[in-house]
Amino acid sequence: MNQSPRPNLVIRIAQYAFHHFFIVIIIILALVGTYELDRMNVYRAHPELASAEQATEILKKVGDIIQLPQEQPTMAIINDAASAKKEQPFLKNAANGDVLIVYPNAGEALMYRPSSNKLIAVGPVDNSVQDVSTANLLIQPGTVSTSTNNE
């Protein structure tokens, strides 16, 4: 039984490569896990960062569907679609989880549904109020208007 040393060498190289590949994969998984854990802890400590990241992602997706004005919008997630539909006709097709995006300076409002990546409604905004910082958003059929709490 004369066995050549070459097959043993090939097996050793294969085993060596497999073990090192496995170790590299474990290290990569550990690094990714550590990164995600740190990111989660930052978002727990500063929830506004998660909201900002989510808003940026939503605006990117909506921007792929329609050209958006060059201003910072006001955004709200619709959590109670049933009452929103009763209060505002603009939201008649709203569902829980839809996002209302309002561009007051551009006079534009959009309702976006992330679950289907579709725009549900688009309408104009009536900016008849001078001080928008103290205003409530009132959405009328076909329009979105701002009005003060004093009405």
Buried (B, 14 or more C-beta within 10 A) or exposed (E): EEEEEEEEEEEEEEEEEEEEEEEEEEEEEEEEEEEEEEEEEEBEEEEEEBEEEBBEEBBEEBEEEEEBEEEEBBBEBBEEBEEBBEEBEBBBEBBEEBBBBBBBEBBBBBBBBBEEEEBBBBBBBBBEBEEEEEBEBBBBEEBBBBEEEEE
